[in-house]
Every structure is written in C-alpha cells, then in structure tokens.
Amino acid sequence: MGNPVTHWQIVSTQPDLAAKFYGKLFNWKITAANALGYRVVETLNAKGITGGIWPAPQGATSLVQLFVEVADVESYVQQALELGGKVIVPTSALPDGDTMAVLLDPTGLPFGIVQHKAER
C-alpha cells in the first residue's frame, strides 16, 4: 500500500495576505491558535484535507508543499538521501507529538514527510 498525502501547506513570502486571500476566496477557516503560530487551514469540506500557511524563509519564493504520511520519518529521510534527495529541515518533533522532516527531491522540489503520533 502506498503512502497518502495527509496535509499541504502554502509557504508564502506574505503569509497574512495569503491567509486573507484564500480564506475569503474559498470560504476556508484559518486560525493560528497553536504553539508555533502556524496558520491552520480547514477547508470545511469532507472531500478535502487540511492544510496550513507558513512564512517562507528570507530569500525564498512562495510555493505549495505536500506532506506524505510515513511510518518512520528517519528511515524515509535515509531512503530519500540514497535516492538523491536532500534534507531542508531535519527530523523534528512537533508540539502536537507528530514527527516531520522537509526534503528536496532530486529535481529541487520540496516536500514534507510526517509520522503522526497515533501511528507510533
């Protein structure tokens, strides 16, 4: 069985403007009531998955990033490195108990991997 995309995020040079725009355009509920100030996006539709909006690092451009659920973040980091990927954000524990990393594929596209605390 393959690994599902369970989350997406918009990485924006202007996250407040992006949140206002997408919230109004698509009638999404966007909140930042969490330990990191991360803008959580709820699409308010059972067909979709939740997402978020995060500030882009200085000098970076805006982009959309997918997060794929895995059983063991560190083993997938190692596999990605063996396949020509690179690490942008090393394996990190999040305040909610999840573990994640952000990688670059060999073409330069960033993506995230996440292990939800319930899966451990």
Protein Blocks (a to p, Z undefined) as FASTA:
>chain_A
ZZddfbdcdddfblmlmmmmmmmmnopacdfbdfkopacddehiakbccdddddddehia
cddddddddfblklmmmmmmmnopacfbdcdddfkopacdddddfkopacdddddfklZZ
